[in-house]
Amino acid sequence: MKTIENFDDYRALVDEVKMHDYRYFGLNRPTISDEEYDAMYFALQEYEEQHADEVLPDSPTQQCYSENGNGKRTVARRTACLSMKKLHDAKSVVKYLRAQQRAANINGKGTKVDVEWKFDGETVSLVYRRGTLSEATYGHGKELFGIDCLKHMKHVKGVPHVVANFCLYDRVEVRGEVIITLEEFAHYSKSGKSPRSTSNGIMAKKVAVADECKRLEFHPFRLIMDGVTRHMPAMQALERNGFKTSGFVSALNLENTDAELEQDIENIVCAAEVEREKLPYPTDGLVFKFDNYDYYDRIGQTDHDAKYNCAFKFRPVFKAVTTYRGHHTTVGEKTGKVTYVADFDEVEMNGHLFAHANCGSEKTFNQKALVPGCKIEVSLHGDVIVCVDGKVEDEPAIHQSQEPKAEPCVIEPEIHQEQDAEPEPAPQPEPIPQPKPKRKRNYPQVGEPTLRENEESASAAEQERSSCGIKKALTYMFAALAIVSTGVVLFSMIGAAVFFLPLLAGAFKQ
C-alpha cells in the first residue's frame, strides 16, 4: 500500500487519483490497473482517518459523482465559488477596502488593488490536471459542489483543452465568467431575453449543443496554482496561454489617503462608463480586488461574499415606461427558491427587446404592489439586468380628466339652462357607474337587503302594524295585572282587619 507522509503528499495524491478518475470515467482510457488505483484510494482513506482535520472536500473518498434533480451530474469542489459585495459609490468602495485592510492587518505600503471589468454571466470553474482539462463546473454559492459542464466548455471560445505550461502541475484551477458578445446575442437571442439569461440558458441545458456553445466566451478572473501570488501577472500568463481575461482597467494604491482614493475611483468610473459603450461585451460594473493572493485567506469570506474583492455597479442609463401584464414564477435548479418574474409589454433598451424582469422573492415582489394594466418603469442596470423600478403615477391622465369636467360644469349650464331647466345629465357620466341590482331575484342575499321594492314597503308596513299590536297587548296585560294585584292587596287587608279587630277588642276588655 502506498504511504503518505505529510499533507503535501496527501494533496498531490488526491489530484493524482482524480486525474485517473477523469481518464477512466471521462475518456474511457485508463492508464493504470485497478489494483494500483485501489492502493492509492486506500492510502487516502487511511490518511484521512488519521488526520480528519486535513481532509480535502473534493477528495474522491468524500464525495462521489452524483445526479441532481434535473439529471445533471454534480462534481465536488475544493473551495466554494462565492459572489462579491455590490457597492454603488466611491466612498463605500474606499470604506470597504479599508475595513478589509484593517481586519487582515495589511500594511498600506506597496498594497495594490486591481480594477477590472465585471462581466455578469455564468460562473465556471475549470480544473486542469497535468495540463489537460479534466473538470468543469458552473454555478456559485457556499456549497462545495458544482454542476458538471465539461462537455459544454469544450466548445466555448477561450478555453484551451491542453495547456503545455500546466503539464508539470497536478492541479491548476481557473475561474471565470461565461458570457455572450453583443453581436452573437443579437443574432441568437430570442425576444424578451437578456445576455445574461441567454448565456445561462445555454449552459444549463442537460445536453451540450455545440453550435450554441460556440457563441459563448470564457473570461477568467482567478488563477489558483502553486507559486502564483500576484493577480496581474497571473492574468497576463493566462492570456499568453490562450485565455481571454476580463480586461485590466486600472489600479489603486492604498498608500494614498481616503480622499485621494475616492477621487481616483470617481475618475476611473467616469472613464469606464464612457469606454464601456465601445466594448463588444455587456458589462454591469467594475471589480476591485487585492492584487496579492496571499491576502485572500487572511481577509476571509462570508457565506455569500468573498471579502477580498467588491463590485462597483454602474448606475442605470437606459429606462423605459411600459404596461405591466402579470407575473410568473421560476424555481432554482440547485436551491429550489421561488423567483417572481414580471411580464410586461415588450420594450427596447440599448438596442435589444425585453419583456420580462426578475423581481426576486415573493416579499420583494409584493412590495412593488403591481397591478395588471398599470404603468411601470423598467431600467437596464449595467446594460445587462432588467429591473422593475416601480409603478408610474399617471399624473397627466388625471389632469386631462379634470379639464373636461370644467367645461360641462361651467359653460354648458349657462347656454342650455334657459332652454331646458330639467336636463342635468351631463355630469352624471363622469362618476364611475355602479351596477344596478338585478330585480329578478325574489329572495334576499347574504349581507344585503331584499331587492324587491314592492315587498320592501309591504313588509315594512306589516312590521309597523305588528309592533303596534304588540305594544297595545302588552299595555293591556300590564293594566290587568295592576288591577288584579291591587284588588288582591285590598282584599287581604280587609280580611286581616276582620280577623284581628275582635281579638284586639277582647284584649282591651280584659
C-alpha positions in Angstrom: 0.0 0.0 0.0 1.2 3.5 -0.9 2.1 5.6 2.2 1.5 9.3 2.7 4.0 11.2 5.0 2.5 14.7 5.1 -0.3 17.0 3.8 1.6 17.9 0.6 1.8 14.2 -0.3 -1.9 13.8 0.5 -2.9 16.7 -1.6 -0.8 15.5 -4.5 -2.3 12.0 -4.3 -5.8 13.4 -4.3 -5.0 15.2 -7.5 -3.5 12.1 -9.0 -6.4 9.9 -8.1 -8.9 12.4 -9.5 -6.8 12.5 -12.7 -7.2 8.8 -13.0 -10.9 9.2 -12.4 -11.2 11.5 -15.3 -9.2 9.2 -17.6 -11.3 6.2 -16.5 -14.8 7.8 -16.4 -14.5 10.7 -18.8 -12.1 9.5 -21.5 -12.5 5.7 -21.0 -8.7 5.4 -21.4 -7.3 4.3 -18.0 -3.5 4.3 -17.7 -3.2 2.2 -14.5 -4.6 -1.1 -13.3 -7.4 -1.5 -10.9 -5.0 -2.8 -8.3 -2.8 0.3 -8.5 -5.9 2.6 -8.3 -7.2 0.7 -5.2 -3.8 1.1 -3.5 -3.9 4.8 -3.9 -7.5 5.1 -2.9 -7.0 3.0 0.3 -4.0 5.2 1.1 -6.2 8.3 1.0 -8.7 6.6 3.3 -6.0 5.7 5.8 -4.5 9.2 5.9 -8.0 10.8 6.2 -8.9 8.6 9.2 -5.7 9.6 11.0 -5.9 13.3 10.0 -9.6 14.2 10.0 -8.9 18.0 10.1 -6.9 17.9 6.9 -9.5 16.2 4.6 -10.0 18.0 1.3 -13.6 18.5 0.3 -13.0 17.3 -3.2 -11.2 14.1 -2.2 -12.5 11.0 -4.1 -13.3 9.4 -0.8 -15.6 12.2 0.4 -18.0 12.9 -2.4 -18.5 10.8 -5.5 -20.2 11.9 -8.7 -24.0 12.1 -8.3 -27.0 13.1 -10.2 -29.1 16.1 -9.2 -32.9 16.6 -9.6 -32.5 17.6 -13.3 -30.4 14.6 -14.2 -27.2 16.7 -14.4 -24.0 15.4 -12.7 -22.7 17.3 -9.7 -18.9 17.4 -9.0 -17.1 18.1 -5.7 -15.1 21.3 -5.5 -12.1 22.1 -3.4 -13.2 25.6 -2.5 -16.5 27.4 -2.9 -17.2 29.9 -5.7 -18.6 32.9 -3.9 -20.1 36.1 -5.1 -18.9 39.6 -4.1 -20.4 42.6 -2.3 -22.2 45.2 -4.5 -21.4 48.9 -4.0 -22.7 52.0 -5.8 -20.4 54.9 -4.8 -16.7 55.7 -4.4 -17.0 56.4 -0.7 -18.5 52.9 0.0 -15.7 51.3 -2.0 -12.9 53.0 0.0 -14.7 52.2 3.3 -15.0 48.6 2.3 -11.3 48.3 1.2 -10.1 50.0 4.4 -12.2 47.6 6.5 -10.6 44.6 4.9 -7.2 46.1 5.2 -7.6 46.7 9.0 -9.2 43.3 9.6 -6.3 41.4 7.9 -3.6 43.7 9.3 -2.4 44.6 5.8 0.2 47.3 5.6 -0.8 50.0 3.1 2.7 50.4 1.7 3.0 48.7 -1.6 -0.5 47.3 -1.5 -2.3 47.5 -4.8 -5.9 47.0 -5.8 -6.6 45.9 -9.4 -9.7 47.2 -11.3 -11.2 45.0 -13.9 -14.4 44.9 -16.0 -17.3 43.0 -14.4 -19.0 40.6 -16.8 -22.2 39.2 -15.5 -22.6 35.7 -16.9 -22.3 32.1 -15.6 -19.5 31.5 -13.2 -17.5 28.5 -14.2 -14.5 26.7 -12.6 -12.0 24.8 -14.8 -9.6 22.2 -13.4 -6.5 21.2 -15.4 -4.7 18.1 -14.3 -1.2 17.6 -15.8 -2.2 20.3 -18.3 -5.4 18.6 -19.5 -8.9 20.0 -18.9 -10.5 17.3 -16.7 -13.3 19.1 -14.8 -15.6 22.0 -15.5 -18.4 23.1 -13.1 -20.7 26.1 -13.2 -22.7 27.9 -10.5 -21.6 29.9 -7.4 -22.5 29.6 -3.8 -21.2 28.4 -0.5 -21.7 24.7 -1.3 -18.6 22.7 -2.2 -20.0 21.2 -5.4 -21.0 22.4 -8.8 -22.9 21.2 -11.8 -20.8 19.4 -14.4 -20.4 21.3 -17.7 -17.3 19.8 -19.2 -18.9 18.9 -22.5 -20.2 22.4 -22.8 -16.9 24.1 -22.1 -15.1 22.1 -24.7 -17.0 24.1 -27.3 -16.8 27.6 -25.6 -14.3 30.1 -27.1 -11.2 30.9 -25.0 -11.0 27.5 -23.3 -7.8 25.6 -24.3 -8.2 21.8 -23.9 -4.5 21.4 -23.2 -2.1 23.9 -21.6 1.5 22.9 -22.0 2.7 25.2 -19.1 0.4 23.3 -16.7 1.8 19.9 -17.5 4.1 19.9 -14.5 1.3 20.6 -12.0 -1.1 18.0 -10.7 -3.9 20.6 -10.4 -4.5 24.1 -11.8 -7.9 25.8 -11.3 -9.0 28.7 -13.5 -12.3 30.5 -12.6 -14.1 32.9 -14.8 -17.4 34.0 -16.4 -19.0 32.6 -19.5 -20.7 35.4 -21.4 -22.1 36.1 -24.9 -20.9 39.0 -27.0 -23.4 41.7 -28.1 -23.0 40.6 -31.7 -23.8 37.0 -31.0 -26.6 37.9 -28.7 -28.2 40.0 -31.4 -28.1 37.0 -33.8 -29.1 34.3 -31.4 -31.2 35.7 -28.6 -35.0 35.4 -28.7 -37.3 38.3 -27.8 -37.5 39.1 -24.1 -34.2 37.6 -23.1 -31.1 39.4 -21.7 -27.5 38.5 -22.5 -27.1 37.0 -19.0 -30.2 34.8 -19.2 -29.1 33.7 -22.8 -25.7 32.5 -21.7 -27.1 30.9 -18.5 -29.8 29.1 -20.6 -27.2 27.6 -22.9 -25.0 26.4 -20.1 -28.0 24.9 -18.2 -29.0 22.6 -20.9 -28.6 18.9 -20.0 -27.1 18.0 -23.4 -24.4 20.4 -24.8 -25.4 21.9 -28.1 -22.1 22.6 -29.9 -23.5 25.4 -32.2 -24.9 27.3 -29.2 -21.9 26.8 -27.0 -19.6 28.2 -29.7 -21.3 31.5 -29.4 -20.1 31.8 -25.8 -16.7 33.0 -24.5 -14.9 32.3 -21.2 -13.1 35.2 -19.4 -11.1 34.1 -16.4 -10.8 36.3 -13.3 -8.8 34.0 -10.9 -5.9 31.5 -11.2 -5.4 29.0 -8.4 -2.0 27.5 -8.8 1.0 26.7 -6.7 3.6 29.5 -6.7 1.2 32.2 -8.0 0.7 35.1 -5.7 0.0 38.1 -7.9 -3.2 38.7 -9.8 -1.9 40.8 -12.7 1.0 38.5 -13.6 -1.4 35.6 -13.4 -3.9 37.2 -15.8 -1.1 38.0 -18.2 0.2 34.4 -18.1 -3.4 33.2 -18.9 -3.5 35.5 -21.9 -0.2 34.0 -23.2 -1.7 30.5 -22.9 -4.8 31.2 -25.0 -7.3 32.5 -22.4 -9.3 35.8 -22.7 -9.1 37.7 -19.5 -11.7 40.1 -18.0 -9.6 43.1 -19.1 -7.5 45.3 -16.9 -8.9 48.8 -16.4 -6.7 50.5 -13.8 -5.1 50.1 -10.3 -5.3 51.8 -6.9 -2.5 52.3 -4.4 -3.7 52.0 -0.8 -0.9 54.2 0.4 -3.0 57.2 -0.7 -5.4 59.0 1.6 -9.2 58.2 1.6 -9.9 61.5 -0.2 -7.4 60.7 -2.9 -8.7 57.2 -3.3 -12.3 58.4 -3.7 -11.2 60.9 -6.4 -9.2 58.1 -8.2 -12.3 55.8 -8.1 -14.5 58.6 -9.4 -12.1 59.2 -12.3 -11.9 55.5 -13.1 -15.7 55.0 -13.0 -16.4 58.1 -15.2 -13.9 56.9 -17.8 -15.2 53.4 -17.7 -18.8 54.5 -18.2 -17.7 56.2 -21.4 -15.5 53.4 -22.6 -17.9 50.6 -22.0 -20.1 51.7 -24.9 -17.2 50.6 -27.2 -16.9 47.1 -25.6 -18.2 44.1 -27.5 -19.4 42.6 -24.2 -22.2 43.5 -21.9 -20.9 44.9 -18.6 -22.6 45.9 -15.4 -19.7 47.4 -13.4 -16.1 47.2 -12.2 -14.4 44.8 -9.8 -11.9 46.0 -7.2 -9.7 43.2 -5.8 -6.5 43.0 -3.9 -3.6 42.1 -6.2 -1.8 39.8 -3.7 -3.3 36.4 -3.4 -1.7 35.8 0.0 -4.1 38.3 1.5 -7.2 36.3 0.4 -7.0 33.7 3.2 -6.2 36.4 5.8 -9.2 38.6 4.7 -11.6 35.7 4.7 -15.1 35.4 3.4 -18.8 35.1 4.4 -21.3 32.5 3.4 -22.2 34.6 0.3 -19.3 37.0 -0.5 -15.6 36.8 -0.9 -14.4 39.8 1.1 -11.1 40.3 -0.8 -13.0 41.9 -3.7 -16.0 44.0 -4.3 -18.1 45.2 -7.3 -19.0 48.8 -8.3 -22.3 48.6 -10.0 -22.9 51.1 -12.8 -26.0 53.3 -12.4 -28.8 52.5 -14.9 -28.7 54.6 -18.1 -31.5 53.0 -20.2 -35.0 53.4 -18.9 -38.5 52.9 -20.4 -42.1 53.0 -19.4 -44.4 50.1 -20.3 -47.5 48.3 -19.2 -47.4 45.5 -16.6 -49.4 42.4 -17.7 -48.8 39.8 -14.9 -46.1 37.6 -13.5 -44.8 34.0 -13.4 -42.5 32.1 -11.1 -39.4 30.1 -11.6 -37.7 27.5 -9.3 -34.0 27.5 -8.8 -32.2 24.4 -10.1 -29.9 24.0 -7.1 -31.5 26.0 -4.3 -35.2 25.4 -5.0 -36.0 29.0 -4.3 -39.1 30.5 -6.0 -38.4 33.7 -8.0 -41.1 36.0 -9.2 -40.7 37.3 -12.8 -42.7 40.3 -14.0 -44.2 40.2 -17.5 -44.8 43.4 -19.4 -45.3 44.8 -22.9 -42.1 44.5 -24.9 -39.8 47.5 -24.8 -36.5 48.3 -26.5 -33.5 49.4 -24.5 -29.9 49.6 -25.7 -30.9 48.1 -29.0 -32.5 45.0 -27.5 -36.1 43.9 -26.8 -37.2 42.9 -23.3 -40.5 41.6 -22.0 -39.6 40.1 -18.6 -37.8 41.2 -15.4 -36.6 39.3 -12.3 -38.4 40.7 -9.2 -36.7 38.5 -6.6 -38.7 36.8 -3.7 -42.4 37.0 -3.1 -41.9 39.6 -0.4 -39.9 41.9 -2.7 -42.4 41.4 -5.5 -45.4 42.2 -3.3 -43.7 45.4 -2.1 -43.9 46.8 -5.6 -47.7 46.5 -5.5 -48.0 45.8 -9.2 -51.5 45.5 -10.7 -52.1 44.1 -14.2 -52.6 47.1 -16.6 -50.7 49.6 -14.6 -47.8 51.6 -16.0 -44.3 50.7 -14.7 -40.8 52.0 -15.2 -38.1 49.4 -16.1 -34.4 50.1 -16.4 -31.4 48.2 -17.7 -28.8 48.0 -14.9 -25.3 47.8 -16.2 -26.6 47.2 -19.7 -27.3 43.6 -18.6 -30.0 43.1 -16.0 -33.6 44.3 -16.5 -35.2 45.6 -13.3 -38.7 47.0 -12.4 -38.2 50.3 -10.6 -41.8 50.7 -9.7 -45.2 51.9 -10.8 -45.5 55.2 -12.6 -48.1 57.7 -11.3 -50.4 58.7 -14.2 -50.5 62.4 -13.4 -51.0 63.7 -16.9 -54.0 61.5 -17.3 -55.5 62.9 -14.1 -55.2 66.5 -15.3 -56.7 65.6 -18.7 -59.7 64.0 -17.0 -60.2 67.1 -14.8 -60.1 69.6 -17.7 -63.2 68.2 -19.5 -65.1 68.4 -16.1 -64.7 72.2 -16.0 -66.3 72.7 -19.4 -69.6 71.0 -18.9 -70.0 72.3 -15.3 -69.4 75.9 -16.1 -70.1 76.6 -19.8 -72.8 74.2 -20.7 -75.3 75.1 -17.9 -75.1 78.8 -18.9 -76.0 78.0 -22.5 -78.7 75.4 -22.0 -80.2 76.4 -18.7 -82.8 78.8 -20.2 -83.8 76.3 -22.9 -84.1 73.2 -20.7 -84.3 73.5 -17.0 -84.6 69.8 -16.3 -81.7 68.2 -18.2 -78.7 68.0 -16.0 -77.4 64.6 -17.0 -74.1 66.0 -18.3 -72.1 65.5 -15.1 -73.6 62.0 -14.4 -71.5 60.0 -16.9 -68.3 61.3 -15.2 -68.5 59.2 -12.0 -67.9 55.5 -12.3 -71.3 53.8 -12.9 -72.2 51.3 -10.3 -74.0 48.2 -11.4 -77.7 48.2 -10.6 -79.1 45.3 -8.6 -80.9 42.7 -10.5 -84.6 42.7 -9.7 -85.4 39.3 -11.0 -84.3 37.8 -7.7 -87.2 37.3 -5.2 -85.0 36.1 -2.3 -82.7 38.1 -0.1 -78.9 37.6 -0.4 -76.5 37.2 2.5 -75.3 40.6 3.7 -77.7 42.7 1.6 -81.4 43.7 1.8 -84.2 42.3 -0.3 -84.2 43.5 -3.9 -88.0 43.6 -4.4 -89.1 47.2 -3.8 -92.8 46.4 -3.6 -92.3 43.8 -1.0 -90.0 46.0 1.0 -92.7 48.6 1.6 -95.3 46.0 2.4 -93.1 44.2 4.8 -92.2 47.5 6.5 -95.9 48.3 7.0 -96.6 44.9 8.3 -93.8 45.2 10.8 -95.1 48.5 12.0 -98.6 47.2 12.5 -97.4 44.1 14.3 -95.2 46.2 16.6 -98.1 48.5 17.4 -100.4 45.5 18.2 -97.8 44.0 20.5 -97.4 47.3 22.3 -101.1 47.5 22.9 -101.4 43.9 24.1 -98.5 44.5 26.5 -100.2 47.7 27.8 -103.5 45.9 28.4 -101.8 43.0 30.1 -99.8 45.2 32.4 -103.0 47.2 33.3 -104.9 44.0 34.1 -102.1 42.7 36.2 -102.1 46.0 38.1 -105.8 45.9 38.7 -105.7 42.3 39.9 -102.8 42.9 42.2 -104.5 46.0 43.7 -107.7 44.0 44.3 -105.7 41.2 46.0 -104.0 43.6 48.2 -107.2 45.3 49.3 -109.0 42.0 49.9 -106.2 40.8 52.1 -106.2 44.0 54.1 -109.9 43.8 54.7 -109.7 40.1 55.7 -106.9 40.9 58.1 -108.9 43.7 59.7 -112.0 41.5 60.2 -109.9 38.8 61.9 -107.8 40.9 64.1 -110.3 43.6 65.3 -112.3 41.2 67.6 -109.2 39.9 69.2 -108.0 43.4 69.9 -111.4 44.3 71.4 -111.3 41.3 73.8 -107.9 42.1 74.9 -108.8 45.6 75.9 -111.8 44.3 77.8 -109.7 42.1 80.0 
